[in-house]
């Protein structure tokens, strides 16, 4: 909904304790700052060739409302707003923080910390306030936390000298600051430097508070403690040498802070990190455990998110961070909120490669796993990025979501949404599945309306292009790594246009390690691609294509093999097309999924059928492939990492995590 036309903004000076700070006010609050909140369905509609990533549960208009609260054309003097953070005060006021970027949307330059307040649970918002002025410097990464005992609102931020619009060079002098408000966010103390408490001397490269809200513990022996997150890097010898994910805590209402749990990862000899947790979201689990879910930034372990827990109030981690390979998000900050005793919410884009399709996914096991993307609640199919969540005051169970989004760019605006648990939907039971006969494998989840048809051997699976897919639960055995492999499957389709995935293993996008095969009838070919990465080198790809699309509606056997430094593709036992392989691993860094009939982001779908889909972690011989084609004979050496006959699709065999 477009806001009403805004009148000319005015400025006034406001004196506060500890200094004088500007406070921006709209000339006509009713016209400029208080936007009508009306029931909406989730934003955005996917283009015809890019269907939405997931349908989500039924989402009624009455259970979901939202509005735009920060956008450059609504405020004087700002080119962009980013990095949302939101808390609820003891008075029931919602405080929505953001970075006000004066020159452009870049992460460096003249950046202020700004605030809007709502006294009616997010239905309307006061004019913009300036909380911490950059004054030419970069001042951001807001991490607010509320002390319920005193009512004081603490705000941690990070500051570095302005670079004339350029990025802060490494090593970068980024300094944590702290300020507070004792009057429900109306006025703020002057930011004070707290580097002596929270920044060790060797954390001298990147350093950031939050961003997003901290927590106050309400259970266990550390109840009353305030906890926020920080992340940093160490720079020495001309390069970054260590990455640090950490918690900071205060037991005196935020007057003094201590650095607590730290998870440090060193750089490897080849210039890579196993993990680089950053931008950590916090939630308190039942019993007082602190759960931390983090953006994973370029580490070699599979996945774009990881997690750790602390059982001593944030003083130490129980174990190092662990990645979540099949939790689909791009590399982006995400936010957490505990809802009730057994439900933990994660807000983050669900596209594995790009910042779009913001979704709320639920965990029912304390954040170890989250619902798959096909079971999440879609907030928007627009471009979308950072977010934060808050429980709306009043005990109704309504959740407030503050998030970056836009129809053109994820940085276009910051929205505030309100939704109920009814909109999220209840916990879903096990869905349809199909057996995987590989050793130790669980059944594969079936989505959409996959049906059975007469296959090449027994029955096969039919896909109608309307959200149909088969998704394997993650197992370490599915990682093909840098070794040889063979893909063997039967396909049948008659489409004349489009791109029709048969099998997809790994990530999505030009930089993600992956292996896939698909029919491309518009180009008259079947195409296979592998993307691999070795050490700190850039990813490299190799692709093979057939002469002909084989889209005649008959069954055809496909074999894709990596062996002897080459990638080879053959159909129906014909002469293989072969090219030099891309050196390195096909299973690293990115999210990881194995799908039949769809790309992992669900933006390409098969209209056709598959049968006897198998992947082996070795190169099958010509004789073994011939036996597979002719009699469906399993090779004597085995080594199948997945073996899907697709003879049956049963109800209730696979969960949604």
Helices and strands as residue ranges (DSSP letters): E 10-16, E 19-25, H 29-32, E 38-39, G 61-63, E 64-71, G 72-74, E 80-88, E 94-101, E 111-118, E 129-132, E 138-146, E 153-160, E 175-181, E 192-193, H 195-198, E 207-209, E 215-216, E 226-236, E 239-250, E 258-266, E 277-284, E 290-296, E 305-310, E 322-323, E 335-339, E 343-349, E 356-363, G 373-375, E 377-391, E 399-406, E 413-419, H 421-424, E 431-434, E 444-447, E 451-454, E 459-464, E 469-472, G 476-478, E 485-492, E 500-506, E 514-520, G 521-523, E 525-532, E 540-545, E 556-563, E 566-571, E 577-580, E 593-596, E 607-616, H 622-631, E 640-644, E 650-654
